[in-house]
Amino acid sequence: MKKILSILVLGGLFITTSCDNNLLEPFTPGAVTEDVAIQTSGDLSTLLQTAYGVMTPSSEIEFNSVFTDEVGIGYGNGGQGLGDYYSFLLNTLSGAPNGIWDTHYATLAYVNRVIKYADQITAVDAADQLEINKIKAEALTLRAYCHNQLLAYFSTNPKDMTALGVMISNDVYPSDYYVGRSTNADVYALIDQDLTDAIALFDTTTGAVSNMYANKYFAIATQARSHALRGDYTGAETYADDVIANSGLSLATFSNYKKVFHTDDNDANSEVIFKLRQLSGDAKIGGIWASVNATVTGSPFYEMGRQLFNTFDTTNLPSATSYTITAVAGSTLTIPGHTMQVGDEFVPQVTYPTGASATSPTALQAGKIYYVKSVSGNNFTLQQTLGTAGTGTTAVSFSPNATGLSIAAKSNFGDVRFDVNLHYSSIVNYNYQTVVDFRNTDKLAIRKYPGRTDSGNLVNDVKISRLSEMYFIKAEARVAQSDLTGAATAMKALKDSRHNRVLPAPVYASATDAWQDILRERKMEFAYEGYRFIDLKRLGTLANEGISRDGRDCEVNGACSLSVTDYRFALPIPADEINANSAIKGQQNPNY
């Protein structure tokens, strides 16, 4: 049986964490076997840094992508996922529920120590007291966040105040302490109090705010998320509005959105409320989907799900604009009368020259996604990827040159999220529905975590909270208040920031229509960030939507869909907990 007992040993500024197989079997929240001597604000800060390191949500991100409809089985798959999440198989021994449970409760074990010892340290001066206040506020915010995430996954109904939630962990407990699950109402009460206390402490501090640490507006954003989870949209909207109006942040735009993800160097006032900094040697989140790198040749065992791809790529729709290329001259293509703009998606329908290799960089490839780099009258150039500023990457040069051509092509306005999530080396087969060898002719490589030069391959910062979520919560609140116009306004602001042109405001014919658009946009906005499962759990009934994979992606096992009313939308309490914690026996979720 796995042990998760955390033993903390402080030596100067070095803290280690270990699991002792000769000690306690159960994971009791915050359990200790020896007290940790925390004497200074520096010691307290070091302890908190360990909590940040522990809370990386790898299990959440992997589970959300594989269990839902974000991925399909990649051509490099060696069986990954087929025996569990991709087949909708969950039980008390499943790795993801254990990982989600362990990660959050281990984080709580650390932050509870920070909160306890913060009140026992004597500050050396007023500035030191402000530092202690800030550290405690961060810990309180993380404690609230962890409890809220646990509720989202393990409560059968987070909107029911009387339903069982999770174990409350708000102290440093003796090793023989056991506790059962509390009601959602009790867990929410702790979340609300922790965030209220955290914000009060943040208000006593001064200095610059870093998005690499929990901060006041992450606390308020967590309030908004928590109230949306419980269905209290009056409170959720109030907190979301506060973040939108007062955080000093703005939505990342089409020209700088990629810097949020691929290079992690977005402006301090853009998009990111809180993220976990990942350095060389830290978790390879990109390694969830591929073993080598984020390209199509990087041995992807999971690829972008066709259902998600079809949501992103509007050039495969009948509404996409059809064009005819009349000339090719190196980097310059000619389409008389086109209306394309820089950043538009562009997809040839046939390969030129005919018979060219499917991987030739000098051939215009049928089905390949390009982006318009520049426009001059009837002439334009293409690029393979938008680059971190939307433009500026090397133009694609084609050969041989020719005039008087008739090459069919389609284009549509650009959505920067497509290029963020799909690697430009992908091989797109627009006949994927009928092709015999689907897996080896339609290869859609996931790109969201390609890695940085300094952090290494597949290692990027993990975004925990972004401003876009506040706009979604604002839109949800407006729909809940039957204000469909207000919902459309919030959604338009979000959509405009992600596209290369101003879009018309959406028009919702009904609340269901609005919920569907919100869920659709959330699917694209938060792909591979660990949101999809909870989004469906919260909003699926309102939008009449559940997990729905493309038919080609589920041929491998027949697991095509799952209703949000299915019992598996509440994860099982891990067997290690049930077997070892006497207080939680009899509190397992239904059907496990």
DRENSEKOL-556304 format. One record per residue (C-alpha): residue in one letter; x, y, z; residue number from 0. Coordinates in Angstrom, 3 decimals, decimal comma. Layout:
DRENSEKOL-556304
> resn|u|v|w|resi
> A|X|Y|Z|NUM
...
END
This chain:
DRENSEKOL-556304
> resn|u|v|w|resi
> M|0,000|0,000|0,000|0
> K|1,329|3,397|-0,934|1
> K|2,394|5,784|1,780|2
> I|2,012|9,500|1,395|3
> L|3,154|10,581|4,837|4
> S|5,277|13,698|4,391|5
> I|8,272|14,092|6,685|6
> L|9,783|17,546|6,594|7
> V|13,364|18,083|7,687|8
> L|14,702|21,619|7,878|9
> G|18,416|22,080|7,609|10
> G|19,399|25,686|7,106|11
> L|17,428|26,627|4,000|12
> F|17,115|23,097|2,644|13
> I|13,921|21,083|2,971|14
> T|13,529|17,498|1,843|15
> T|10,399|15,426|1,511|16
> S|10,367|11,675|1,855|17
> C|7,949|8,785|2,256|18
> D|8,830|6,251|4,945|19
> N|7,383|2,806|4,269|20
> N|7,852|1,812|7,910|21
> L|5,624|4,599|9,157|22
> L|1,918|5,278|8,814|23
> E|-0,101|3,844|5,977|24
> P|-2,888|6,439|5,800|25
> F|-2,631|9,852|4,288|26
> T|-3,975|12,039|7,046|27
> P|-4,082|15,701|6,014|28
> G|-1,026|17,541|7,255|29
> A|0,318|14,536|9,204|30
> V|3,725|14,879|10,847|31
> T|6,005|12,667|12,899|32
> E|8,310|15,433|14,051|33
> D|7,876|19,164|14,279|34
> V|9,800|21,426|11,966|35
> A|11,700|24,245|13,543|36
> I|10,756|27,399|11,617|37
> Q|12,521|30,355|13,131|38
> T|12,579|33,131|10,516|39
> S|10,595|34,521|7,635|40
> G|13,278|33,054|5,378|41
> D|12,624|29,579|6,747|42
> L|8,908|30,129|6,234|43
> S|9,464|31,214|2,650|44
> T|11,563|28,130|1,916|45
> L|8,820|25,890|3,262|46
> L|6,270|27,652|1,046|47
> Q|8,499|27,219|-2,015|48
> T|8,334|23,477|-1,428|49
> A|4,535|23,694|-1,484|50
> Y|4,681|25,438|-4,855|51
> G|6,909|22,669|-6,177|52
> V|4,577|19,942|-4,967|53
> M|1,373|21,364|-6,466|54
> T|2,258|20,990|-10,173|55
> P|-0,998|19,573|-11,617|56
> S|0,423|16,935|-13,973|57
> S|-2,189|14,333|-12,982|58
> E|-5,027|16,798|-13,551|59
> I|-3,820|17,866|-16,975|60
> E|-3,228|14,307|-18,165|61
> F|-6,552|13,025|-16,868|62
> N|-8,531|15,895|-18,386|63
> S|-6,960|15,471|-21,805|64
> V|-7,118|11,670|-22,062|65
> F|-10,410|10,933|-20,319|66
> T|-12,375|13,611|-22,204|67
> D|-12,276|14,554|-25,888|68
> E|-9,074|16,588|-26,081|69
> V|-6,901|13,828|-27,538|70
> G|-6,935|10,947|-29,965|71
> I|-4,607|7,959|-30,004|72
> G|-1,382|8,997|-31,723|73
> Y|0,439|7,080|-34,414|74
> G|3,274|6,520|-31,902|75
> N|0,985|5,065|-29,246|76
> G|2,169|1,875|-27,613|77
> G|-0,979|1,227|-25,612|78
> Q|-0,940|4,348|-23,430|79
> G|-4,400|5,184|-22,121|80
> L|-6,212|2,346|-23,845|81
> G|-6,413|0,275|-20,689|82
> D|-7,864|3,037|-18,551|83
> Y|-8,824|6,682|-19,142|84
> Y|-9,226|6,601|-22,926|85
> S|-11,664|3,738|-22,371|86
> F|-13,480|5,616|-19,583|87
> L|-12,218|3,079|-17,035|88
> L|-11,944|4,400|-13,480|89
> N|-11,609|2,600|-10,180|90
> T|-10,190|3,185|-6,725|91
> L|-6,719|2,116|-7,883|92
> S|-6,610|4,418|-10,936|93
> G|-3,537|6,588|-11,052|94
> A|-5,160|9,934|-11,895|95
> P|-7,600|10,130|-8,948|96
> N|-4,735|9,085|-6,682|97
> G|-2,456|11,685|-8,244|98
> I|-4,993|14,491|-7,962|99
> W|-5,806|13,546|-4,358|100
> D|-2,150|13,164|-3,349|101
> T|-0,952|16,366|-5,020|102
> H|-3,492|18,602|-3,333|103
> Y|-3,295|17,016|0,097|104
> A|0,506|16,997|0,035|105
> T|0,396|20,701|-0,860|106
> L|-2,012|21,236|2,021|107
> A|0,391|19,476|4,398|108
> Y|3,025|22,097|3,561|109
> V|0,837|25,192|3,547|110
> N|-0,770|24,222|6,859|111
> R|2,698|24,283|8,402|112
> V|3,364|27,680|6,848|113
> I|0,111|29,065|8,239|114
> K|0,755|27,600|11,708|115
> Y|4,330|28,761|12,058|116
> A|3,644|32,191|10,575|117
> D|1,791|33,009|13,797|118
> Q|4,684|31,804|15,959|119
> I|7,549|33,730|14,380|120
> T|8,650|36,987|15,973|121
> A|9,372|39,500|13,226|122
> V|12,669|41,358|13,436|123
> D|11,080|44,611|12,264|124
> A|7,989|46,031|10,535|125
> A|9,230|45,081|7,076|126
> D|9,790|41,517|8,218|127
> Q|6,252|41,360|9,573|128
> L|4,922|42,445|6,184|129
> E|6,909|39,622|4,597|130
> I|5,443|37,122|7,064|131
> N|1,954|38,461|6,298|132
> K|2,560|38,005|2,578|133
> I|3,820|34,437|2,999|134
> K|0,838|33,503|5,172|135
> A|-1,555|35,099|2,659|136
> E|-0,045|33,029|-0,145|137
> A|-0,423|29,864|1,935|138
> L|-4,053|30,633|2,784|139
> T|-4,785|31,205|-0,898|140
> L|-3,181|27,901|-1,885|141
> R|-5,141|26,120|0,838|142
> A|-8,411|27,491|-0,513|143
> Y|-7,441|26,643|-4,090|144
> C|-6,549|23,043|-3,227|145
> H|-9,793|22,444|-1,347|146
> N|-11,784|23,898|-4,234|147
> Q|-10,046|21,676|-6,797|148
> L|-10,624|18,600|-4,643|149
> L|-14,332|19,438|-4,386|150
> A|-14,581|19,870|-8,138|151
> Y|-13,247|16,368|-8,786|152
> F|-14,526|14,302|-5,866|153
> S|-17,911|15,743|-4,898|154
> T|-20,835|14,104|-6,684|155
> N|-22,522|17,497|-6,958|156
> P|-20,535|20,623|-6,010|157
> K|-23,768|22,677|-6,208|158
> D|-25,425|20,638|-3,438|159
> M|-24,387|22,057|-0,074|160
> T|-25,439|18,882|1,746|161
> A|-23,507|16,467|-0,492|162
> L|-20,246|14,971|0,698|163
> G|-17,219|16,992|-0,243|164
> V|-13,687|16,080|0,778|165
> M|-11,587|15,895|3,926|166
> I|-10,905|19,318|5,410|167
> S|-7,210|19,922|6,030|168
> N|-6,654|23,168|7,923|169
> D|-4,160|22,296|10,645|170
> V|-0,969|20,378|11,353|171
> Y|-2,225|17,081|12,693|172
> P|-0,689|14,293|14,796|173
> S|0,196|11,132|12,917|174
> D|-2,724|9,175|14,388|175
> Y|-5,360|11,697|13,288|176
> Y|-8,167|10,456|11,059|177
> V|-10,932|12,492|9,498|178
> G|-13,838|11,774|7,160|179
> R|-15,353|13,790|4,359|180
> S|-17,116|17,030|5,235|181
> T|-20,150|18,422|3,444|182
> N|-19,656|20,796|0,552|183
> A|-21,082|23,597|2,715|184
> D|-18,381|23,114|5,342|185
> V|-15,590|22,962|2,762|186
> Y|-16,868|26,089|1,012|187
> A|-17,039|27,873|4,370|188
> L|-13,327|27,155|4,925|189
> I|-12,498|28,268|1,377|190
> D|-14,360|31,549|1,847|191
> Q|-12,738|32,261|5,207|192
> D|-9,237|31,462|3,965|193
> L|-9,620|33,747|0,959|194
> T|-11,097|36,559|3,050|195
> D|-8,185|36,290|5,483|196
> A|-5,663|36,082|2,647|197
> I|-6,961|39,206|0,923|198
> A|-6,875|41,136|4,196|199
> L|-3,241|40,151|4,657|200
> F|-2,332|40,927|1,044|201
> D|-3,758|44,406|1,600|202
> T|-1,160|44,996|4,335|203
> T|1,739|44,250|2,000|204
> T|3,512|46,513|-0,458|205
> G|5,745|46,127|-3,479|206
> A|5,471|44,600|-6,914|207
> V|3,181|41,617|-7,455|208
> S|4,572|38,600|-9,278|209
> N|2,344|36,175|-11,148|210
> M|4,729|33,381|-10,133|211
> Y|3,349|33,490|-6,597|212
> A|-0,150|33,407|-5,184|213
> N|-1,328|36,996|-4,936|214
> K|-4,373|39,072|-4,076|215
> Y|-5,998|38,745|-7,476|216
> F|-5,370|35,025|-7,595|217
> A|-7,248|34,879|-4,294|218
> I|-10,127|36,868|-5,778|219
> A|-10,057|34,789|-8,972|220
> T|-10,262|31,656|-6,816|221
> Q|-13,318|33,171|-5,132|222
> A|-14,874|33,657|-8,574|223
> R|-14,051|30,081|-9,612|224
> S|-15,339|28,634|-6,360|225
> H|-18,643|30,515|-6,506|226
> A|-19,133|29,469|-10,134|227
> L|-18,479|25,861|-9,109|228
> R|-21,188|26,020|-6,446|229
> G|-23,609|27,750|-8,845|230
> D|-23,620|31,094|-6,997|231
> Y|-23,281|33,363|-9,998|232
> T|-24,094|36,536|-8,096|233
> G|-20,949|36,093|-6,047|234
> A|-18,967|34,684|-8,966|235
> E|-19,679|37,705|-11,140|236
> T|-18,790|40,155|-8,367|237
> Y|-15,372|38,579|-7,909|238
> A|-14,762|38,163|-11,648|239
> D|-15,609|41,832|-12,215|240
> D|-13,166|42,808|-9,467|241
> V|-10,313|40,957|-11,187|242
> I|-11,211|42,326|-14,630|243
> A|-11,468|45,914|-13,394|244
> N|-8,750|46,145|-10,763|245
> S|-6,017|43,567|-11,344|246
> G|-4,185|45,722|-13,877|247
> L|-4,201|42,785|-16,284|248
> S|-5,517|42,716|-19,825|249
> L|-6,320|39,808|-22,094|250
> A|-3,423|38,621|-24,228|251
> T|-3,998|39,613|-27,821|252
> F|-3,586|37,816|-31,121|253
> S|-0,077|39,265|-31,361|254
> N|1,175|38,246|-27,915|255
> Y|-0,915|35,232|-26,853|256
> K|1,738|32,711|-27,912|257
> K|4,244|34,278|-25,521|258
> V|1,983|33,213|-22,660|259
> F|2,599|29,548|-23,516|260
> H|5,545|28,833|-25,786|261
> T|8,148|31,250|-24,395|262
> D|6,557|32,105|-21,024|263
> D|7,749|35,701|-21,354|264
> N|4,471|37,540|-21,754|265
> D|4,244|41,070|-20,368|266
> A|3,632|41,275|-16,623|267
> N|0,263|42,983|-17,200|268
> S|-0,960|40,434|-19,733|269
> E|-3,296|37,499|-19,091|270
> V|-1,579|35,456|-16,380|271
> I|-2,865|35,840|-12,833|272
> F|-0,801|32,999|-11,363|273
> K|1,489|30,356|-12,815|274
> L|3,952|27,777|-11,538|275
> R|7,427|28,517|-12,843|276
> Q|9,028|25,421|-14,342|277
> L|12,786|25,181|-14,757|278
> S|15,199|22,620|-16,162|279
> G|14,569|19,314|-14,448|280
> D|10,981|20,157|-13,515|281
> A|7,891|18,334|-14,734|282
> K|7,706|17,847|-18,505|283
> I|4,044|18,645|-19,013|284
> G|4,558|18,278|-22,771|285
> G|5,728|14,742|-22,078|286
> I|2,140|13,778|-21,280|287
> W|1,466|13,514|-25,021|288
> A|4,829|12,766|-26,668|289
> S|8,079|11,115|-25,670|290
> V|10,594|13,083|-27,756|291
> N|9,311|16,548|-28,619|292
> A|6,176|18,419|-29,644|293
> T|6,597|17,926|-33,398|294
> V|4,846|15,371|-35,564|295
> T|8,053|13,301|-35,573|296
> G|8,407|13,537|-31,798|297
> S|6,798|10,134|-31,143|298
> P|3,342|11,388|-30,109|299
> F|1,369|8,713|-28,314|300
> Y|-1,528|11,164|-28,040|301
> E|-2,496|13,691|-30,694|302
> M|-5,061|16,468|-30,841|303
> G|-8,494|14,877|-30,844|304
> R|-10,268|15,233|-34,158|305
> Q|-13,312|16,680|-32,438|306
> L|-11,159|19,416|-30,893|307
> F|-9,288|19,969|-34,163|308
> N|-12,557|20,440|-36,022|309
> T|-13,618|23,003|-33,435|310
> F|-10,405|24,970|-33,961|311
> D|-10,068|24,693|-37,726|312
> T|-12,832|26,619|-39,426|313
> T|-11,330|26,121|-42,913|314
> N|-12,901|22,660|-43,005|315
> L|-16,380|24,169|-42,780|316
> P|-18,610|25,002|-45,761|317
> S|-18,605|28,610|-44,540|318
> A|-14,862|28,927|-45,171|319
> T|-13,969|31,178|-48,087|320
> S|-12,905|29,362|-51,261|321
> Y|-10,179|30,783|-53,482|322
> T|-8,195|29,843|-56,577|323
> I|-4,435|30,354|-56,670|324
> T|-3,458|31,595|-60,122|325
> A|0,325|31,876|-59,747|326
> V|3,207|30,677|-57,595|327
> A|6,560|32,494|-57,603|328
> G|8,761|31,325|-54,773|329
> S|7,418|32,931|-51,635|330
> T|4,697|34,835|-53,495|331
> L|1,279|33,411|-54,339|332
> T|-1,392|35,220|-56,300|333
> I|-5,157|35,156|-55,717|334
> P|-7,037|37,922|-57,564|335
> G|-9,704|39,593|-55,456|336
> H|-8,929|37,858|-52,192|337
> T|-9,877|39,447|-48,860|338
> M|-7,325|37,695|-46,645|339
> Q|-5,525|39,463|-43,821|340
> V|-2,249|38,782|-42,075|341
> G|-2,656|35,856|-39,702|342
> D|-5,536|34,171|-41,551|343
> E|-5,537|30,386|-41,785|344
> F|-4,911|29,155|-45,320|345
> V|-5,361|25,561|-46,520|346
> P|-4,665|24,355|-50,095|347
> Q|-7,059|21,654|-51,231|348
> V|-4,573|20,007|-53,599|349
> T|-0,793|19,568|-53,587|350
> Y|1,368|21,647|-55,931|351
> P|3,365|20,498|-57,761|352
> T|1,350|17,329|-58,346|353
> G|3,073|14,242|-57,013|354
> A|5,279|16,117|-54,554|355
> S|6,250|14,346|-51,345|356
> A|3,816|14,798|-48,463|357
> T|6,679|16,239|-46,416|358
> S|8,398|18,391|-49,032|359
> P|8,910|21,906|-47,583|360
> T|8,929|23,429|-51,100|361
> A|5,566|21,955|-52,090|362
> L|2,209|23,521|-51,371|363
> Q|0,696|20,661|-49,372|364
> A|-2,959|19,693|-49,617|365
> G|-4,646|19,958|-46,239|366
> K|-1,714|21,628|-44,515|367
> I|-2,448|24,629|-42,310|368
> Y|-0,511|27,741|-43,289|369
> Y|-0,862|31,302|-42,038|370
> V|-0,824|34,477|-44,110|371
> K|2,420|36,336|-43,398|372
> S|1,987|39,406|-45,606|373
> V|-0,412|40,822|-48,170|374
> S|0,227|43,165|-51,086|375
> G|-2,695|43,558|-53,445|376
> N|-3,411|40,208|-55,109|377
> N|-0,118|38,809|-53,854|378
> F|0,554|37,286|-50,464|379
> T|3,082|35,104|-48,667|380
> L|2,563|32,213|-46,274|381
> Q|4,301|31,075|-43,108|382
> Q|4,119|27,763|-41,286|383
> T|3,577|29,252|-37,840|384
> L|2,499|32,610|-36,512|385
> G|5,573|33,225|-34,388|386
> T|5,393|34,738|-30,919|387
> A|4,163|38,055|-32,273|388
> G|1,716|36,728|-34,858|389
> T|4,064|37,629|-37,705|390
> G|7,755|37,551|-38,460|391
> T|8,527|33,902|-39,083|392
> T|10,197|32,828|-42,310|393
> A|8,004|32,874|-45,391|394
> V|7,470|29,521|-47,088|395
> S|9,053|29,309|-50,545|396
> F|7,499|26,993|-53,143|397
> S|8,775|25,585|-56,425|398
> P|8,487|25,292|-59,337|399
> N|7,089|28,705|-60,186|400
> A|4,070|28,849|-62,465|401
> T|1,289|31,099|-63,693|402
> G|-2,141|30,367|-65,064|403
> L|-2,757|27,830|-62,296|404
> S|-6,040|26,728|-60,818|405
> I|-5,232|25,505|-57,306|406
> A|-8,237|25,338|-55,029|407
> A|-7,717|26,688|-51,512|408
> K|-9,701|27,780|-48,483|409
> S|-9,091|30,437|-45,890|410
> N|-10,701|31,803|-42,775|411
> F|-9,823|34,336|-40,128|412
> G|-7,042|33,382|-37,761|413
> D|-7,481|32,117|-34,207|414
> V|-4,113|32,221|-32,449|415
> R|-5,149|29,376|-30,127|416
> F|-5,018|26,970|-33,053|417
> D|-1,331|27,642|-33,672|418
> V|-0,603|27,508|-29,934|419
> N|-2,112|24,047|-29,583|420
> L|-1,346|22,360|-32,945|421
> H|2,234|21,995|-34,111|422
> Y|2,787|23,337|-37,625|423
> S|4,568|20,111|-38,636|424
> S|1,274|18,235|-38,330|425
> I|-0,033|16,339|-41,351|426
> V|-3,712|17,090|-41,845|427
> N|-5,846|14,747|-43,930|428
> Y|-9,085|16,465|-44,871|429
> N|-10,379|13,110|-46,061|430
> Y|-9,765|11,608|-42,622|431
> Q|-13,359|10,377|-42,320|432
> T|-12,989|7,948|-45,230|433
> V|-9,260|7,207|-45,410|434
> V|-8,325|3,618|-44,584|435
> D|-5,151|4,279|-42,591|436
> F|-6,460|7,137|-40,442|437
> R|-3,845|7,029|-37,706|438
> N|-0,846|7,171|-40,047|439
> T|-2,167|9,731|-42,521|440
> D|-3,780|12,273|-40,150|441
> K|-1,160|13,314|-37,577|442
> L|-2,034|16,203|-35,275|443
> A|0,837|16,984|-32,889|444
> I|0,060|18,841|-29,648|445
> R|2,174|21,956|-29,221|446
> K|1,078|23,805|-26,075|447
> Y|4,162|22,844|-24,023|448
> P|7,093|22,708|-26,490|449
> G|9,660|23,767|-23,888|450
> R|12,003|26,742|-23,631|451
> T|15,720|27,042|-24,307|452
> D|16,505|27,497|-20,611|453
> S|14,030|24,940|-19,240|454
> G|14,526|22,179|-21,773|455
> N|12,368|20,206|-24,139|456
> L|8,655|19,930|-23,241|457
> V|9,041|22,030|-20,064|458
> N|6,948|25,200|-19,801|459
> D|5,390|27,178|-16,984|460
> V|2,012|25,837|-15,839|461
> K|-0,740|28,445|-15,878|462
> I|-3,008|28,006|-12,863|463
> S|-5,189|31,091|-13,298|464
> R|-5,696|33,387|-16,289|465
> L|-7,772|36,497|-16,889|466
> S|-9,748|34,808|-19,665|467
> E|-11,443|32,612|-17,048|468
> M|-12,919|35,734|-15,451|469
> Y|-14,511|36,749|-18,758|470
> F|-16,014|33,283|-19,098|471
> I|-17,386|33,440|-15,558|472
> K|-18,813|36,877|-16,356|473
> A|-20,537|35,415|-19,425|474
> E|-21,841|32,446|-17,424|475
> A|-23,258|34,793|-14,816|476
> R|-25,052|36,852|-17,448|477
> V|-26,654|33,729|-18,928|478
> A|-27,708|32,625|-15,447|479
> Q|-29,412|36,028|-15,097|480
> S|-31,128|35,606|-18,509|481
> D|-29,039|38,459|-19,933|482
> L|-27,986|36,914|-23,234|483
> T|-26,800|40,254|-24,622|484
> G|-24,534|40,752|-21,626|485
> A|-23,176|37,245|-22,095|486
> A|-22,479|37,988|-25,758|487
> T|-20,595|41,159|-24,808|488
> A|-18,292|39,269|-22,462|489
> M|-17,716|36,544|-25,034|490
> K|-17,003|39,047|-27,795|491
> A|-14,242|40,652|-25,721|492
> L|-12,619|37,252|-25,293|493
> K|-13,024|36,202|-28,924|494
> D|-11,719|39,507|-30,289|495
> S|-8,531|39,109|-28,251|496
> R|-7,805|35,704|-29,786|497
> H|-8,484|36,535|-33,434|498
> N|-6,714|38,695|-35,973|499
> R|-9,724|40,932|-36,529|500
> V|-12,728|42,293|-34,671|501
> L|-15,595|39,817|-34,808|502
> P|-19,319|40,485|-34,737|503
> A|-20,906|39,925|-31,356|504
> P|-22,467|36,477|-31,034|505
> V|-26,245|36,335|-31,061|506
> Y|-27,725|33,725|-28,744|507
> A|-31,186|32,423|-29,574|508
> S|-31,572|30,793|-26,163|509
> A|-29,771|30,136|-22,900|510
> T|-28,823|26,684|-24,183|511
> D|-27,276|28,291|-27,257|512
> A|-25,226|30,588|-25,001|513
> W|-24,085|27,751|-22,719|514
> Q|-22,996|25,771|-25,769|515
> D|-20,924|28,667|-27,097|516
> I|-19,321|29,241|-23,698|517
> L|-18,439|25,567|-23,374|518
> R|-17,134|25,475|-26,954|519
> E|-14,894|28,492|-26,381|520
> R|-13,681|27,154|-23,031|521
> K|-12,742|23,931|-24,815|522
> M|-10,444|25,866|-27,151|523
> E|-9,189|28,394|-24,614|524
> F|-8,186|25,896|-21,933|525
> A|-7,197|22,902|-24,062|526
> Y|-4,526|20,826|-22,298|527
> E|-4,623|22,996|-19,173|528
> G|-6,750|20,687|-17,032|529
> Y|-10,208|22,271|-17,339|530
> R|-12,313|20,104|-19,656|531
> F|-13,553|17,455|-17,198|532
> I|-14,696|20,027|-14,625|533
> D|-16,145|22,303|-17,330|534
> L|-18,315|19,458|-18,597|535
> K|-19,272|18,517|-15,053|536
> R|-20,346|22,117|-14,316|537
> L|-21,910|23,137|-17,614|538
> G|-22,608|19,980|-19,599|539
> T|-26,216|19,598|-18,493|540
> L|-26,939|23,264|-19,261|541
> A|-25,399|22,920|-22,733|542
> N|-26,758|19,414|-23,444|543
> E|-23,200|18,243|-23,968|544
> G|-20,979|15,482|-22,629|545
> I|-17,759|13,853|-23,721|546
> S|-18,037|13,297|-27,466|547
> R|-15,104|12,018|-29,493|548
> D|-14,900|11,949|-33,260|549
> G|-15,898|8,566|-34,660|550
> R|-12,419|7,938|-36,063|551
> D|-10,801|8,585|-32,692|552
> C|-12,973|6,037|-30,923|553
> E|-12,704|3,252|-33,516|554
> V|-9,831|1,848|-31,486|555
> N|-12,020|0,966|-28,491|556
> G|-15,604|2,071|-29,103|557
> A|-15,482|4,582|-26,244|558
> C|-17,050|7,476|-28,135|559
> S|-19,154|9,340|-25,591|560
> L|-19,976|9,704|-21,923|561
> S|-22,899|11,603|-20,433|562
> V|-22,196|14,146|-17,713|563
> T|-24,798|12,348|-15,597|564
> D|-22,526|9,292|-15,461|565
> Y|-21,191|8,385|-12,017|566
> R|-17,613|8,737|-13,286|567
> F|-17,937|12,513|-13,217|568
> A|-17,200|12,152|-9,507|569
> L|-13,784|10,550|-9,112|570
> P|-13,314|7,625|-6,729|571
> I|-11,764|8,221|-3,328|572
> P|-8,417|6,397|-3,654|573
> A|-8,222|2,891|-2,224|574
> D|-5,180|3,841|-0,150|575
> E|-7,314|6,373|1,698|576
> I|-10,342|4,124|2,104|577
> N|-8,254|1,195|3,340|578
> A|-6,153|3,145|5,807|579
> N|-8,394|5,927|7,101|580
> S|-11,101|4,501|9,365|581
> A|-13,011|7,791|9,392|582
> I|-13,648|7,744|5,661|583
> K|-14,785|4,140|5,321|584
> G|-18,332|4,042|4,040|585
> Q|-17,948|7,443|2,314|586
> Q|-16,867|6,207|-1,113|587
> N|-18,572|7,780|-4,115|588
> P|-21,358|5,711|-5,728|589
> N|-20,593|2,763|-8,033|590
> Y|-16,916|2,394|-7,090|591
END
